[in-house]
Amino acid sequence: MKIGRVGVVIGAWLTFFVLPSLAVAQDSFPDHPIRLINPYSVGSVADVFGRIVAQNMAVQWKGTILTESKSGGNGSIAAEEVAHAAPDGYTWLLVTTFFTASPSLNVSLHWDPVRDFIPIGQICRAPNFFVVPTTLPVKNVAEYVALAKAKPGKLNYSHPGKGSTGHLGFELFKRLAGIDVTGIGYRGYPQMVADISSGLITSTFLSANQALAQVQTGTIRIIGAINDGRSKYFPDVPTMAEQGYAEAQVTPWFGIVVPAGTPGPIVDRISKALDTALASADVQHKLDIAGCEPKVAPRAEFAGIIKADVALWAKVVKEAGIPPD
């Protein structure tokens, strides 16, 4: 196909004017406020973790990062908004388990965690613990499994929503242990924690901060760490691997992604700022107090974590027979 003189002139015009302007936009990034979309409610652990790193990154740039809560659809509402946002680096999504589990749980999903996003980096990992009320006569995972097998369908576990680590992680454990335990979903943690403390719920997974007060008051007992190593928060608690269930170790992680198509230089700038934030002693201290261990994962590593979890949760959903919405 021949290109006429007009086409040549237009091409030259684009090269002369548009490409330099794009370069200037990337070099000046960010020159107006950034939106960090949190898929959960204000004050949730995800919201806290996101604000900690966002505040540091904003200071680095002498700019503004606005954290917005867009809860609903187990994170899917927020993810869909960011997936379809302009790929200019000014709209970010805070992600955790829902992000990789959603493709297996929602047949009408309008976004894909791999196709529609570029990973920026992992913020931290929040160690979780297998807890039971102290009224339940078990002191370790083996005793819990034995009781569940002796009373099939009589024990229950709570989780903060379909697709959460507390939901899919416990379903994974059930399959590995060969036990029948009824799942009960809650809309968040406050009532869930109250019900496990009272004995109405007989098991659940809680983060360090969620478990601490109940452990101190003697209403719950921790019987296992759902992590790939013992946690500094409760160092005497053996891991699931130490108790024979290595595959049941599923530590929740939190990270940031941006829409696919975001220019490479801008992605690099955001990623570098996140790495700098996570290297800050102040940020590390704040995350630690909030119950999340800082975990820097280079973009390629974080992308691998996302892909691996998509495959893991697809397998768990299928084997557990969890119907998609």
PyMOL commands that set and color helices and strands:
alter all, ss='L'
color gray80, all
select helices_A, chain A and resi 5-27+45-61+73-83+97-105+141-150+165-177+190-198+208-217+246-248+264-279+281-289+299-320
alter helices_A, ss='H'
color red, helices_A
select strands_A, chain A and resi 34-38+65-69+91-95+117-125+128-133+156-159+182-185+204-207+220-225+253-259+293-294
alter strands_A, ss='S'
color yellow, strands_A
deselect
rebuild
show_as cartoon
